[in-house]
Amino acid sequence: MESCSWHEQFKKGNYLANRGDHVGAIKCFLVTIRHNPEHAMAWNNIGVAKLCLSKPDEAVIAFEKALEIDSDYRDALHNRALAYFDVGELDSAMDDLNQVISLDPEHWVSYKHRSILNQMLGDSEQSFKDYIKFKDLTHGN
């Protein structure tokens, strides 16, 4: 596996992840970060693969590594929110979703997830507002 360049390993990891081979994908992404430890997207993709393998605690660690490299990495923040959601850290999930929406007010999926989270937390009014924003962004006005 290591005979390929780290660029090729990253591409292969994405290919494997898209095919559902998350264990294989992680192996490729680990080769990538061994050669390029500042590759935030590889760290993010490790986190996504860990989420897919039902390992949200490990996913949080990978997303945090990506965010150490790029604190405004929208996808890593959103994905960490999902991992926090899975481990029951709902306040942390809300903080991350709020930050994503602050960075990208058009990120429709964050409104969708924040709507669900607000409903769980008992804020039906904000949940409805987020749901309407999600619908507006995905279907237009």
C-alpha positions as CSV (number, residue, x, y, z in Angstrom):
1,M,0.0,0.0,0.0
2,E,2.8,2.5,0.8
3,S,4.4,2.1,-2.6
4,C,1.8,4.6,-3.8
5,S,2.3,8.3,-3.1
6,W,0.3,9.9,-0.3
7,H,-1.8,11.7,-2.9
8,E,-2.7,8.3,-4.5
9,Q,-3.4,6.9,-1.0
10,F,-5.8,9.8,-0.3
11,K,-7.6,9.3,-3.5
12,K,-7.8,5.5,-2.9
13,G,-9.1,6.2,0.7
14,N,-11.9,8.3,-0.8
15,Y,-12.7,5.6,-3.3
16,L,-12.9,3.0,-0.6
17,A,-15.0,5.1,1.7
18,N,-17.5,5.8,-1.1
19,R,-17.7,2.0,-1.6
20,G,-18.4,1.4,2.1
21,D,-14.9,0.0,2.9
22,H,-14.3,2.3,5.9
23,V,-11.6,0.2,7.4
24,G,-9.6,0.2,4.2
25,A,-10.2,3.9,3.8
26,I,-8.8,4.6,7.2
27,K,-5.7,2.7,6.4
28,C,-5.2,4.9,3.3
29,F,-5.8,8.1,5.1
30,L,-3.4,7.1,7.8
31,V,-0.7,6.7,5.2
32,T,-1.7,10.1,3.9
33,I,-1.2,11.8,7.3
34,R,1.9,9.9,8.1
35,H,3.5,11.6,5.1
36,N,1.5,14.9,5.4
37,P,0.3,15.3,9.0
38,E,-1.2,18.7,8.2
39,H,-3.7,17.2,5.7
40,A,-6.9,18.4,7.4
41,M,-9.2,16.7,4.9
42,A,-7.6,13.3,5.6
43,W,-8.2,13.8,9.3
44,N,-11.8,14.8,8.6
45,N,-12.2,11.7,6.4
46,I,-10.9,9.5,9.1
47,G,-13.5,11.0,11.4
48,V,-16.3,10.3,8.9
49,A,-15.1,6.7,8.5
50,K,-15.0,6.3,12.3
51,L,-18.6,7.6,12.4
52,C,-19.6,5.1,9.8
53,L,-18.0,2.4,11.9
54,S,-20.1,3.5,15.0
55,K,-17.0,4.9,16.8
56,P,-18.1,8.4,17.5
57,D,-15.6,9.0,20.3
58,E,-12.7,8.2,18.0
59,A,-14.4,10.3,15.3
60,V,-14.4,13.3,17.6
61,I,-10.6,13.0,18.0
62,A,-10.0,12.9,14.3
63,F,-12.3,15.9,13.7
64,E,-10.4,17.8,16.4
65,K,-7.1,17.1,14.6
66,A,-8.6,18.5,11.4
67,L,-9.8,21.6,13.3
68,E,-6.4,22.1,15.0
69,I,-5.0,22.4,11.4
70,D,-7.9,24.6,10.2
71,S,-10.2,26.0,12.9
72,D,-12.7,27.2,10.3
73,Y,-13.0,23.9,8.4
74,R,-16.8,23.8,8.0
75,D,-17.2,20.2,7.2
76,A,-15.1,19.0,10.1
77,L,-17.1,21.3,12.4
78,H,-20.4,19.9,11.0
79,N,-19.1,16.3,11.2
80,R,-17.9,16.8,14.8
81,A,-21.4,18.0,15.7
82,L,-22.8,14.7,14.4
83,A,-20.3,12.8,16.4
84,Y,-21.1,14.9,19.5
85,F,-24.7,14.1,18.9
86,D,-24.0,10.4,18.8
87,V,-22.2,10.5,22.2
88,G,-24.9,12.7,23.8
89,E,-22.9,15.9,24.0
90,L,-25.8,17.9,22.7
91,D,-24.5,21.3,23.9
92,S,-21.2,20.8,22.1
93,A,-23.1,19.6,19.0
94,M,-25.2,22.8,19.1
95,D,-22.0,25.0,19.5
96,D,-20.5,23.4,16.4
97,L,-23.7,23.7,14.3
98,N,-23.9,27.4,15.3
99,Q,-20.3,27.9,14.3
100,V,-20.9,26.2,10.9
101,I,-23.9,28.4,10.3
102,S,-21.9,31.5,11.3
103,L,-19.2,30.5,8.8
104,D,-21.6,29.5,6.0
105,P,-25.2,30.8,6.4
106,E,-26.2,28.8,3.3
107,H,-25.1,25.4,4.8
108,W,-28.6,23.8,4.6
109,V,-27.7,20.5,6.2
110,S,-26.6,22.3,9.4
111,Y,-30.0,24.0,9.7
112,K,-31.6,20.6,9.2
113,H,-29.5,19.1,12.0
114,R,-29.9,22.1,14.3
115,S,-33.7,21.9,13.8
116,I,-33.6,18.3,15.0
117,L,-31.4,19.2,17.9
118,N,-33.5,22.2,18.9
119,Q,-36.6,19.9,18.9
120,M,-34.8,17.4,21.1
121,L,-33.8,20.2,23.5
122,G,-37.4,21.4,23.7
123,D,-37.1,24.6,21.6
124,S,-39.9,24.0,19.2
125,E,-39.9,27.6,18.0
126,Q,-36.3,27.7,17.0
127,S,-36.6,24.2,15.6
128,F,-39.4,25.4,13.3
129,K,-37.3,28.4,12.2
130,D,-34.4,26.2,11.4
131,Y,-36.6,23.8,9.5
132,I,-38.1,26.6,7.4
133,K,-34.5,27.9,6.6
134,F,-33.5,24.4,5.6
135,K,-36.5,24.1,3.3
136,D,-35.9,27.5,1.8
137,L,-32.2,26.7,1.1
138,T,-33.0,23.4,-0.5
139,H,-36.2,24.2,-2.4
140,G,-36.0,28.0,-2.9
141,N,-38.5,30.5,-1.8
